[in-house]
Amino acid sequence: MGLVLDSSILIVAEREAEPVSRLLVMPKERHGESEVVLSSVTVIELEHGLHRAQTAEQARNRRNYLDTIFAAIPVESFSREMAQIAAKVDAEARKNGKVIPFSAVRPL
């Protein structure tokens, strides 16, 4: 079993200058998971934040951080089946009063 890191975790980590190596051990410490991956949708969200950088320096820093993330954490394709599972999880969560912000794209 593994864990797909959400862009919000990576955005906070980048803002707080959290080493990418810490991102790789954190899920195992918290959830007992050993495999960590990114979704291709997460890549879109992270790259979106990069292209919204306010300065050239901020863009360089984000590019360096993202390149380190992408070198360390594999990216999984987002298939139709995965989309169906995500829709089901979201619908069930909403029925229980929990909202997962799927459409929110937050810049780094």
Secondary structure by P-SEA (a helix, b strand, c coil): cbbbbcaaaaaaaaaacccaaaaaacccccccccbbbbcaaaaaaaaaaaaacccaaaaaaaaaaaaaaaacbbbbbbcaaaaaaaaaaaaaaaaacccccccccccc
